[in-house]
Amino acid sequence: MWKNPGMAKDEALFGGSVASSYREYLEPVIFRPWAELLVDFVDPNRGQTVLDVAAGTGVVSRAASARISPGGRVIASDVSAAMLAQVSNGFSSPEVRLQTLECSATALELPDASVDVVFCQQGLPFIPDRLGAAREMFRVLRHDGKVGIAVWLSTPRLEPFVIYGDALRAHHVPEPFQGAYDSSILGMTTDELESALDTAGFEEVVIRVDRLEVAWPSVLHAVRAVSGTPYGPTIDALDSDIRTSVLADVQRRMTGLNGEAIKHVMTAILARGRRP
């Protein structure tokens, strides 16, 4: 049975928005370690201007700000105003200017050759025109500017996200969005990512595959993290009894033999390139 001390059985699990739940539950456990790895991989310099495309709640923006201080500038762009509203929360680099920009990745509202580094973490697979987005990144970069992209590798099971989808599917909940129960849509292959960068005009493209272990602080944290995914609103809208059953199933799937949260290994592709 799903148990959450202090929460009534018929109370909605997710009191906050997807953006705030993403920031609270997913960012510190999953996306912050990957952001730090991506920033290290690209290695921006002090005083540079960094653009974070599909920035979400700004985890890469914050990681990069520590590297470009003092005198640097971070531009966090995303199509979601709710996500961008989270970016400045905890942005603790007073010597780095922060700007948020609500716009599409395929129509960046920035001048040509206006930034030194472009990052995009786990956003490219969700952009219908991936090549168009890569070309926009190329356009806004200055000569010798660098791009750094991270995407999930499409072939392994992408836990924990497949676990959330599996629980919903097991309870015959219709797909919240097209392909919701197919984790391969969340990632790309190394060839797809390399081709996008090459075709967009980048040179000296380097592709690397990395793996990181996800260690949840508790089973409860792992279950609550679903509220920060696109599955969250669907679960929240379910009939109370069905929601309880789905969350109990997620809890079961997230619990190891020792009663603690299971650990996942997530695999991602890191790519960097240079604008000539």
Buried (B, 14 or more C-beta within 10 A) or exposed (E): EBEBEEEEEEEBBBEEBBBBBBBBBBBEBBBBBBBBBBBEBBEBEEBBBBBBBBBBBBBBBBBBBBBBBEEBBBBBBBBBEEBBBBBBEEBEBEEBBBBBBBBBBBEBEBEEEBBBBBBBBBBBBBBEEBBBBBBBBBBBBBEEBBBBBBBBBBEBBBBBBBBBBBBBBEBEBEBBEEEBBEBBBBBBBBEBBBBBBEEBBBEEBBBEEBEBEBEBEEBBBBBBBBBBBBBBEBBBEBEEEBBBBBBBBBBEBBBEEEEBBBEBEBBBBBBBBBBE
